[in-house]
Amino acid sequence: MDRNLSLVTTLLALVLSCAPARREEPPAVEPNIDVAARTRSPVRAPSLDSAPAPEAVDRIAPPAVAYASGWMPLAGTGADRFVRAHPTFDGRGVVIAVLDTGIDPAIPGLGATSAGAPKLLDFRDFSGEGAVPLASATPSGDTIAIGPRRLRGFGRVRALNAEGPWYVGTIAELPLGDPPAADLNGNGAVADTLALVVTRATDGWVVLADTDGDGSLADERAVRDFLVGREWFGWARRGRAPRIGVAANFADAGGEPRLGLAFDLSGHGSHVAGIAAANDLYGVEGFDGVAPGAQLLGLKISNSAQGSVSTTGAMVRAVDYAVRFAERRRLALVLNLSFGVGNEIEGGARIDRMLDSMLARHPAVVLTVSAGNDGPGLSTLGFPGSTDRAITVGATIPPAFLPAPPGGGTAEERTAYFSGRGGELAKPDLVAPGVAYSSVPRWNAGDEVKQGTSMASPQAAGLAALLLSARAQERRPVTASLIRRALMVTARAAPDAAFIDEGRGLPEVEAAYRWLGEDHSIPEVRVQVAGSGRSAAWIERRPDAATDSVARFELLRADSAPPASYALRSNVPWLRPPAAVRLDRASATVEVPLTTGTLAAPGAYTGTVSGWAADTLAGPAFRLVVTVLVPAPVAADSVVLRSGVAVPAGGVLRSFFLADTARPFEVGVVTGIGERGMAFLHEPGGMPYREGHATSTGSEASVYRVDGRDVRTGPYEVDVHPAPGRKLGATVTVYHAPFTMAAEATAASVVARLTGIARQSRAELSVEWAGVERNALVEQRGSDEHRLPFVVPAWASAAVVDVTMDPAQWGRFTDFGLTLFDSTGRQLGKDPLDYAFGRLAVDLPARQGEREVTVALFPGLADAADSSGWRANVSVRFYADDMIALEPADGSPAEVSLARGASVSRRFVLGDAPWPMPDGFSPLVVLVARAGEHVWTRETLMGAINGEQRR
């Protein structure tokens, strides 16, 4: 589409790093934007009250151009038209609480509402990242010592409080993570420790800092708690604007101050806030978010330094604060959570239950939550997106970020490939635009365009704010469940879209407003699969399983709902529900027979049974969602899952297959000449493949190679998605190793064993030293961080840390940080867990000799009162640059030949380690079988041999 900027397709197959979304993980591919805009003339930031003269800011594109290009996508939901038609229904009277990484108070467009009221009402840190320990101090004349620093101009402090007491503290940049975010004072390094002075003024506690770095407090401004004065500060050389806005949070503890600093070190929360409610963004008139009249609460719940991981109890404390804040001020409240991690056991997350309980106690509070960015695989919707009463939001790619169709016109808005899907959950509820140009801190300039379901959720939050604003001004109270239903009933679904892909589709706010005005009577009915906490039936049909089965659902009637009968309608022929169900007690069971004999071809099949009350214009009262998964069986060698299958623009081709845990495998995806797209591999349960989720496709095969160590039981899913605005034809092939692979250690050797699966196979067999490994079991209670020190050998070029825990335990957390530090405290790498398994891979600096590193675990529990124990297995592996082959023990030939069911063993001399081995580590070898064009591997830990570590 030509909107003054040409749009180009950018497909960058990046390894996912921790929003998110996720903290929600960002998608693997950048949106289509005008990369040439990076070279445009810098944009001047508008002036701020009491701020220095504006400086040049190098943005990805000028805000005025972004506005004209529709890069704040409001047209798809009609939000812009709704506000033009109803100017006062623009969110005024509503506060949107953004539970995220923070909201930078310095950003133009987040200062005032469309009605001139303050936009950001409060900015509080619930993560503890900005906590500043304070100590009482006494000045020496006009100077005060703060650690190694001495600041002049203490008379400025005495003018506020002549008698004291006075308190001092510091905040160090290094623990805050990487530049540029952690470079608080903007001097190009993250090695500074910045001094702070606190005293009580006539109107409460205040903080002063040497913000211009001149060594004096004489010219500094006292800053009150943000809630009291809506004041902020930041460090910068004189005449320059701070790169990050900092708010002060004070608490009084027995007459002593406690200080926390609130800042956005990610840019994620600020971006989300702008989508929901920006007004005249970056000083461009009319460049608004969805609800420009709404006010904001910035509630920081994450430790950005460790990968934007939510900290223990932070979500719950922030929600409680927001509810009390809104109630005291009689403001309608929308909560937005663009945060989450992957579900292991759908319906089992503790944070889901806690949020559902809160929403039941406060029926007027609307909660919007992002679906997660682990799509396009099924069963990838994370928690707390699985909270039953929340509005769970998937993402679309809006037309402004898509190339124009070949024949011209506007591209069709379709569900984004990365959007988390349901399967074991009857979610998402809606989809909304998941790409936007929005507000970011100055240090994050150039990253104004972000994508993910994190960007879609605040779209829905803004829409809810518009509806709440309208109802409040019309003096017509409304519940959150009605807001959710209004948006869902009136949404428009894409043709042939399944509910688990996009819920009810893309909302239309004007239609939702009119629906609310019709005052429909809708009983509240909740659904769960009988015997589980899941909201949808998920049936894996193996080749040898019975043809037909039954899905059993339990309907739960709210106390306020009257007894009623519901007509049942199926949208697929293989679901055959009864004609109706009567719900006159607290619950009722519905049995839905499945005639799945026609679902023989491997794939996924989804159907929905809807329950309709007498008022059919109100939409269905409930939905019974069933997905039947038919994976291809394990093959003796290779199997073609798809051959030249056409995939339309915006479509997803899904294939499923079973794997053998003793056999490595490869997945190859080939598309036609000149066709481009993305391939995705999902492990059983939906988790993206641990060694890299996405890869680009073309006429040359894109291949996933899965080492035997990493193969898991259950159905794998491989998906193909065309490049934006394009279509393709795809061939998907799975190559299973034609034999199982195993190795074991004896006193001085390694025995490698292959057992044939194919009718006949040949391979060249070897065993190679790869490095060393050490495993540790961590057992702990509560949420204190846990550190494991190790010595990196001089020869190591890479480190890999795996953390594994029981999937049943995973639901107790909201996040789990994993970081590798060097001896100075500098981060070598971080990759928080998104599931009960996580892997951190780090390339180590070369030629540094032996050095100490520390693996740090940062558990974030949903419930701060959770004192029960948890366990995690930690594997630390160090790899050399090159593997070294072991010598055969008896001169046996490397080449082996196997018939089906036959086993062949070869013995290899383990000998002394080729490198010095650190204490506590054991040999790590790789069993390698070269068979034709394939190289099959199985990484194996040898462990202690005869009770001794190999050296």
N, C-alpha and C positions, 0 to 999 in steps of 0.2 A: 504494500500500500504506500502510495506517495503522499506523505504528510510533511512536505518540505525537506524530509530526510529520507534517503533511500535506505531500505531495510535489507540487511544481508544475513544469510544463514551462518551461524557460528556453531559448529559442533565440536566441543572440546570434551573429550572423554577424560574427565578428571576423577581421581579417586576421592570418594566422599570423605570429608574431614569432620563434626559437631559442631545447625539454629540451630531440621530440622522443622532445620525447624526446629531445632530441635532442639531451650536448646533443641532445636529441631534441625536435622541434617540438611544442608543445602542440596538442591538437585545437582545432577552430574553434568548438566549441559547449560551453557549460558543462553539467555534469550536472544532473539534477533533484534539487535539494536545497531545504530549507526556508529560503527567503531571510528569512523573518520571524525566524529564529533569530539573525540578526545583532543584533537589538535585545534579546536576552535579557540578563539580568544577567551581568556579567563573571565569569569563572571564576578562582578562586584557584589559582595554580600550587603544587604541593607543594614543601616545603622541600628544599634540597640541602645536602649537607655543606659547611660553611664558607661558605655563601651567605648574603646578607642576607635580611631578612624578605621573604616573597613579595609580589608586587604583583598588582594586577588585570590580567588578560590578556583582551582582547576577542576571543574565538574565534568562528568561524562558527556553532558550536553547542557547548554544554557537552559535555565528553568523556563524561560519564555518559549523556547523551542519545544521543550518537553510538554508544556501545557498545550501548545498548538497541535502537537502530534498525538494528543490523547494518551499520553503515557501515565496519567493517573486515570485508569480505565473505569469510568462511571456509567458509560452508556449502556453496557450490557445488562445491568440491573435496573436501569432507569433512574438511578439516584440523582443525577444531574437534572433530569426533567422534573422529577418530583419536587426538588427544592425550588426550581423556578416556578412551578405551579403553586406551591405552598411555601412561601418564603419563610414563614415563622416556624414551620414544622421541620427545621433544619438541625434538630438535636438539642435545641435549648431546653433547659430543665432536666437534662440527662447528663450523668457523668459516666464516662467509659474508663474503667480501671484496666490498665495495661499491665498485666503480670508478666514481666519479661526481664530484659537486661538493663532496663532503665530508660529514661527519656531525657535527652540533653536539653536543659532549659534555655540554652543559648540559640537554638535554631529559629530563624525567622519563619513564621507561620505557625509556631506553637506558643505564641505569646498571648493572643487574644482571640475570642470567639467572634463570629459574625455580628454579634450584638454588642461587642466591645467589652464583654466580661473577661476576667482572667481565664486563660485557657488551661494552664497546668495548675491545678489547685494544690497538689502536694506531690512531693517526690521523696519516697522513703526506700531505704535499703533493708530488706529482710534477709539478705544473704550473709551478712557479716563481712563481706569482702572489704568494705571501706572502714571497718572499725579501727579507731585510733586510740591506743592505750594512753592515758593521761597521767601525769604526775605533777604534784604541786611544785612550784619553783619560786625562787626569790631573785629579783633582778639585782644587778650591781650597778647602781647609778642609773644611767639611761640604756644599759645593755643587759640582755638576758642570754644565758647559755642554754642551748637546746641540743643535747648530745654534743657532738664536736663543733657545732655551729654556734656563733655568737651574733645576735641581731641587735642593732642599734635602734633608736627611736622608741624606746619603751614608754616614753611619755605619752604616746598615742594610746597605749593601753591604760595608763594611769588616768587619763582623761575620762575613761569609761568607768573605771573603778579604782579609786585612789588608794584604798586600803587592802585590796585583795580579798580573798585568795586568788592566786593566778595559777594557771595550769599550762603545761606544755606537753607536746607530743609530736610524733613524726609519722609520715607515711612514706614507705620505700617503694620505688617504682619496680624493682626487679621481681618481687612476688606477684605483681599484677600481670605478668605475662610478656608478650612480645610487643615491639614497636610496630606501627606508630601509636597504637592505642595506649600502651602503658607509659609512653613518654609524656608524662603529665605536664612538664614544663616546656616541652617542645624544643629541647636543645639537641635533639638527634641521638640521644642515648637513653638507656633505661637503667642507669646506674646511680641515679640521684636519690637522696633521702630528703624530703621536704618538711620544713618545720612549721608548727602551728602553735598558736597561743590562744587560750580560752579563758574568759572571765565572765562574771555576771554583770551585765549592764542594768540600767533601770527597768528595761522591758524584757529581761531574761538573758539566757546564756548567749554569748557571741563568740565567734572565732575570727582570728586575724592571721594572715599569712603574708610572707614576703613574696607577693605574687609577681613582682617585676624583677626579682633576683638582685636587687641593689644592696642587700644586706641591711635594710632598714624597714621598720614598721611605721615610720613617721607619716608616710603618704598612703597608708593602707586603709581599706574600708572594713569596718566591723560587719560581719555577716551573721544574721540571725537564722534560727531554724527556718527551713523553707516554708513550713506550714504557717509560721507567724508572719513572715515578711515577704515570702516569694522572692527571696534574694538568692543569688548564686555568685560564685567567683571562679577564677581560673588563673593558672600561671602562664605568663608570657612576658617577653621583654617589653620594656616601655614602648608604647606606640603601636604595639601589635595586639591583635585579638587573641584570646585564649583558644587553643585548639580543642578544648573540652570544657564544658560547663560543669561545675561541681556545686552540689547542694549540701548544706549542713543539716544533720539530724541530731538533735539533742534529747537526752533523757536525764532525769534527775534521780540519783540514787543516794538517798539519805543526805541530801544537801550537796552531794558531789556530782559533777557533770560526767556524763558519758557522751562521747562524740563518735558519730559515724559520718563518713563522707559518701554521698551518693553520686555516681557517675555512670555513664554508658560506655563501657570499654569494648562493646561489640558493634554498636550501630544498629543492631537488630530491633531492639525495643523502640528506638527513636523512629525507625522506618515504619514499623507497625503503627505507631501512634499517628504518624502523618497520614497514612491511608485511612484510618478510622475517622480523623477529625481535624486535619490541617485546615487553616484558613489563610488564604493569600500566601501560599507557600513561597518561601524565598523572596517575598515582597512582590510577587506577581499577582495582580488583582484577578480574582476568580479562580486561581489555581488552588482548588480546595480538595480536601478529602471527602469522604462520603457524608459526614455529618459535621459541617463547619461550625454549627452552633453549639455542639456538645462540648463539655469540659472534660478534662483528663485527670486521672490519677496515675502517676508513674510509680509502680510498685516493683522494685527490683528483687527478683527471687533467685538470681543465678550468680555463681562465681565465674566471671568471664575468664579469669586467668587459667582455669583448669578446663576450658572448653565450653563455657557457658552452661555449667551443670547446676541445676537447682539444688539448694542445700536443704538439710534436714528440717522439715516442718515449715519451710519458707512459703510454700504454696498455701497451706492452710492458714498461717498467720496473716498473709497478705489478703486472702479472701475475707477473713474475719474483720480485718481493719477496714477494707472497702465497704463491707456491709454496714458496719457501725458508722463510718464516715457519711455514707449516703443517707442513712436513717436519720442521723442528727440534723442534717441539712434539708431533709425532705426532698431529696433528689432521686429520680429514677436511676437505677443502676444496671449497667451492662459490664460484665466481666469478660475480658478477652485473654485467652491462654494460647499463644502461638508457641507452645512448648510441648514436649512429649518424647517418649521413647517407645520402643516396640513392645507389643504384647507377646508374651509367651503362652499364657493361659487366659484366653479372652474371658472377660467377666470376673477375673480374680484379682484385679489390682486394688490395693487398699485405697489409693488416692481416688479412684472412681467412686468407691463406696462413701468416702468422706465428702466428696463434692456432691454426690446425689443426696446425701443426708442434709447438707446445707441448703440445697435447692428446694428440698421438701419443706424445710422450716421457713424458707423465704420465697414463696411462690411467685413474687413479682420480680425477682432477680433473674436476668437473662445471662446465660453463660455460653460464649462461643469458643470453640476449641478447634485447632487445626488437626486435620486427619493424619498428618505425617507425610514424609517425602520418600517412602520406601517403595512406591509403586514402580512399575505398573502391575507387579505381582499381586495375586489375591491373598487375602488374610494378612495384609500389611498395615492395617489401621492401628495406630498406637494408642497408648493411654497417656493422659486422661481423655483423649478423644473418644474413648469407649464409655465415658460417663453417660448413663442412660438418658438423663434429663437435659443434657447439654445439646446445643446445636453444633453438630460436628460438620466441619466444612472442608471439602476437597477443593482442588484448584482447577481452573481453566487457563488456557493461554488466550488472552484477549486479542482481537484482530489487530490492534495497534502494534503488536509485537510479532505478527506473522507476515510473511511475504504475500503479495497480492496473488490471487489465482491466475493461472495462465491466460484466461480469457478476460481478465480485468475484474473490477468490482472489489468487494470486501471479503476477506477470508472468514471462514466459519469458525466461531468460538467453540472449541471442543475441550473435553477433559484433558488435563495435562498428563503426560506420561508418568511423571513422578508422583502424582497424587495417590496417597494411601487408599487402598481398596478394602472393602469389607469381605465377607466370606463366612467367617465364624461370628460376625457381627452384622446386624442389619443397619449398617451405616456405610458411608457418610449420609447425613441428612440432606445436604445441599452441596453445590459447587459454586465458586465465585472466582473472579479474576485473581490469578496467582502470580502476576508480574506487575510491577509498578515502579515508577520514578517517584521517590518520596524523600522525606526528611532524614538527613544523616548528620552526625556531628562533623565539625570542621576537619578533624583528623581523618575522617572516613570519606572526605570529598573524592569524587570520582567513582564512588560505588552507590550512586543514587538509585540505580536500577537493581532491584533484588527480586528473586523469584522463589516460590515455594508455597506450600499451604499456609505457612506463616503469614504470607501476604494476603491470602484468601480469607482467613479467619477475621481480620479486622474489617474487611469489606462487609461481612455479615454482621459484625458488631455495630458498624455504622448504620446499616439498614435497620437493625433492631432499635437503635437510638432514634432514627427518624420516626418509626412507628410509635415508640413510647412518647416521643415529643408531641406527636399529633394527638394521641389519646389523652395526654395530660392537659393539653390546651383545650380540648373538647370536653374535659372533665368526665371522661369515660374510662374508668380503671380497667386494667388489662393484666392478665397473668403471663408469665414467661411461656407457659405451655401454649397459650393462644398465639403469642408472637411466633413461636416456632411453627405451629400448625399453619398460620397464615402464610408464612414464607414458603412452606413446603407445598401446600395445596395449590398455590398459584404459580409455582415455578414451572418453567418449561424444560422438558426433558429432550435430550438429543435423540434422534431416531435410533431405535433398536438398542438403546443404552440399558444396561442392567442396573438394578437398584444398587448393587454393591459397588458399582463403578462411580456413580454420581448422585446417589440418593434420588431426590425428586428433580434434580437438575438445577438450572440457573434461576434464581429468584427474580421477580419483577415487583419492585416495592410499591408502585401505584396499585397494582392488582391486589397485593397483600393488604394495603390500606382499605381498599373498597371491600374486600372480604371481611375484614374486621368490622366494618361498618354495618354489615348484614346481621351481626349478632347471632351467629350460629350457635346451636347447643350441641356440644361435643363431649361425650363422656370420655374420661381418661382411662385408657386400658393399656397396661404394659404387657410385654411379651417376653417370655424366656423359653428356651428349649428345656423340656422336662428333664430334670436330673442334673442340670448344669446352670451356670450363670450366664450362658451365651444368649444372645438375642436372635441368632439365626442358626439354622440347621446346616451342618457341614458334613457331607457323607463322602467318604473315600471308597470308591467301588473298585475292588481289585478284579483282575480277570476271572478268578475262580469264585467270586462272591455270588450270592443269590441275586437273581435278576431284579426282583421287586423288594421294596421295604416300606417302612412307615416312618414318617417324621412326627414326633409328638411335641406339641407346644403347650405351655401353660399360659393362660390369660389371667392377668391379675387386675381386679377392678378396684379403682380408688374408692375410699370411703364415701366420698361425695358423689360418686356416680350412681345413678339409679339402675335397677335391674333393666336389662334390655336384651333384645335379640339382634343378631348381626347376620346378614347375608354374606356368604363366602364366595368369592370369585377368583378363579385362577387365570393367570395370563399365559400358561403353557399347558399343552395337552397331557403331559406326563405327571402333573400334579392333580389329584382327583379328591378334593376336599368334600366334606358333607355340604349340603345346600345351605345350612345355617347353624349357628351355635347360640345357645341361650346362656347369658352370664347374669345369674341372679344371686350368686354367692360371692365370696371373696375371690374365688378362683374357679377356673374351669379348664379341663384338658381337651385339646383338639387333636385328633389323629388325622394326618394327611397321608393317604396311601400314595406311593410313588411307583409308577409303572415305567421303570427305567430300562426295559428291554430294548427300547429304540435308541438308547444312549450308549451304543457300543463303541463308537470311535473314540480314541483317546482325546480328552479335552475337558473343559469345564462347562457345566450347564447350570444356569440359574433361573429359577422361577419364583413368582411371588403370588401368594394368596392374600387378597385384601378383604378386610371385614368392614361392612357398610351398615351404618345405623339408618334410621328412617329418613334423616336429613341427608340425602345423598349429595346435595350441593356443598355440604361441609367437608366432603372428601372422606376417604376411608378412616375409620377409627383406629385401625391397627393393620399391620402387615406381617405375614408369616413368610419369611424368606428362606429358600432352600437352595443350596448349591451342591451338585453332585460332581465329584472329581473322578475322572477316569484316566489314570496314568498308563502310559505304555509299559509293559512288563520289562523286566531286566532281560537284555538280549545276550546271546553268547558272544557277540563281538560288536557289530554296528547295526544301527537301525535308523532309517530315515523317518523322522517324525512328520515333516512337512516337505512337500516338493513343489516349488514354484507357485506357492499360494499367494494370491493377490491380497495386499493389505492396503486399504484405502487411506487417504490422508486423514490423520487424526486417529486411525484405528490401531489396535493392538492384536497381534497374532500370538496366542498363548499355546504352549505345548507342555506336556507333562510326561515324566518318565520316572521309573524306579531305578535305584542304584544299589549295588552290592557293597557293603562296607569294607570288604576285603579287597576291592578292586578299584583302582583309579579309573577315571574316565575323562573324555574330552567332549566338548560341545562345539560344533562348527555351524556358523550361520553365514550363508552366502546370499547376496542379492544381485539383481541384474546389473549389467554394465551401465554406469552413469547413475545408478540409484544409490541414495544415501539414507541411512537410518541409524538406529541404535539397537543393540541387543542387551538383554538383561538376564541374569541368572539368579534364581532364588532358591535357597535351601529349603528342606522340609520345614513346614511351619510358617514360611513366608520371609524369613530373614534374608536380606540381600547376601549374595555370596561373599564370604569373608575375605577373599583375595582381590575383590574389585567387582563392583556391581554392574557397571555399564561399560560397553565398548562400542566403538563405531563399526558400522557394517559397510560392505561394498562387494564388488565382484570377486575380490580376494577373500578367502574365508576368515572370519573373525572367530577366534578359538578361545574357549575357556579350558584350561588344563587343571584338573583337580587331582592333587596328590592323594594317594591312598590314605594318608593320615587324616585328611580333612573330609573324607566321604562320610555321609550320615544316612541313617535308615529313613525311608519315607519318600514321598514324591517330590522331585525337583521340578521347578518351573522355569522354562526359558521363553522369553518374550521378545518380540521384534516390533519396533515402532518406527514408522517412516520419519524422515526429517520434516520439520514444520512445513505444512502446505504441500507436501509431496506424497506420492504413493510409491509402492514397490512390490516386487515379487520375492518371496523368501523361501529358501530351502534350509531346513534345520535337521542336522544329523547328530546323533549321539554315538560316540565310539567308546565302547566298554573294553577295558583290557581283557584279552581272551583267556586270562588266568587270574587266580588269586595270588597275592604276594604277601610273604611274611618273612621275618628275620628274627633270630635270637642269638644271644651271646653265650659263649662258653668261656673257659679260662683264658684262652689266648686267641680266640677266633670268633668269626661271625658266620652263622649258618643261614644261607638264603634259600627260601623254598618257594617254588611256583607249583600251582595245581591247575591243570587244564580245565577250561570251561567250554571253549570252542571245540569243534570236532577235531581239529588239528591246528597247532600253532608252533611257531618257532620264535626264539628270541636270543639275543646276546645279553648275558647276565653279568652284572658287576655290582660291587658295593663300594661306595666312596665316602671318605671322611668329609663331612660338611661343616662341623663345628662342635660346639658343646652345648649342653642343656642342664638346667637345674630346675627342680619343681619344689614348690613350697605350698603348704596348706595354711591358709589364714583363717583363724577362728577368732571372732570378735563380737562384742556387744556394743550397741549404740552406733554413733555416727562419727567417732573420732577418726581422723585420717590414719592410715596404716602405711608405714614405710619399710621397704626391704632394701638394704644396701648390698651392692655387688661390686666386684672389681672387674672391669673390662680388660681382657687381655690385649696386648699391643697389636696382635695380628688381626683382631676382629674388625671387620668393615661394616657390619650391620648387626642390629639387635632386633629381636622380635619378642614381644611379651604377650602371652595369651592369658586371659582371665576367664575362668569357667565357674559357674555356680549352678545350683539346682534350679530348673525353670520355675518350680513351685515357690521358691524363695524370691524370685525376681520381682514379683508383684508388690513386695513391701517397699520398694524403692521408687523414687521419682527420677533419680539419676545416679550414676556411679562413675566418678572421674578416674581416669587412668593417665598418669603423666610420668615421664622419665626425666629426671634432673641430673645435671652434672654436679661436681663437688662444690661449685660456687652458688648453686641454687638456680642456675639458668636452665630453662626448659630445653631439652633436646627433642622432645616430641610429646604430643598429647592426643588421645583419641578415646573419649569417654565411651563406655558401653552403651549400646542401644538395645541389647538383648542380654540374655543370661550368658552369652559368650561375647568377648571382645578381643580384638587383636590390635596391638600397636606395633608398627614397623618403623624403624628409625635407621637412617644411614649415619654411621658414626664418623666424626672428623678423623681424617687420616693423620698418621705420623705424630701421634700424641703419647705414645707409650702406654703403659698401664695407667688406668685412671678409675676413680671411684664414681659410680652412678647410683642413683636411688630410684626404685620403682615406688611411686606413691599412689595409694588408693584413696579416693574421696567418696565415701558412701553418702548419698542423700536419701534419707528415709522419709516416707510420706508422713509418718506420725512421729512427732518429736518425743512422744511418750513410749515409743516402741523400744523396749529394753531387752527383747529376746535376742539370742545369738544368731549370727549368720556366718556362713562359710564360703570361702572362695579358693579355688585351686589356681595358683599362679605358676606359669611356665616361662622361664627366661632362657632365650637361646641366643648365642653369639655365633655368627657365621664368618668364615674366611672368604677372601676374594675368590679363591678357586678351590674346587673340591679335589681331593687326592685319592686316587683309586687304591684299594687294598689288593694285595697280591693273592692269587689263588693258593690255597693251602697244599694241594696235592697235584698241581699241574693239570687239573681237569680243564677241558675246553670251555671257553666262555659261552659258546653257542649251545642251546638246549632245544630239544624237540619234545612236544607234549601232545598226547592224545587226551580226549575228554576224560576227566576223572583221574588221570595219572598225575603223580607228583615227582618233581625233580629237585634235588638239593645240591648246593655247592657250598664248600667251606672256604672262607677267606681269612687270611692272617690279620688279626687286629693289630698286634705289635704295639710299640710305643706310640703315643700321640705325636703327630707331626708338629705340634705347637705346644707351648707351655699351657697347662690346663689350670684355670683358677680353682681355688678350694671349693669343694662341694658340687662341682660340675662333673658330668659324665659324657662319654662320647656320643655324638650325634652323627649317625650315618644315613646315607640314602641308598636304598635298594633300587637299582636301575635296570630296566629290561627294555632293550631296543628291539622293536619288532616292526620291520618295514619302515614306514614313514612316521611311526609313532614312537615316542619315548615315554614309557610308563615308570612312575616313581612312587616309592613309599618311604617317607622319612621315618626313622625309627630311633628311639632313645635306647642306648645299650644299658644304661644304669650301672650300678656297682657290679663288678665281676669278681666272684669269690670273696665278696665282702670288702673289696678294696676299690678305690677310685683309680682309673687309669691315668697315668701321668706321662 
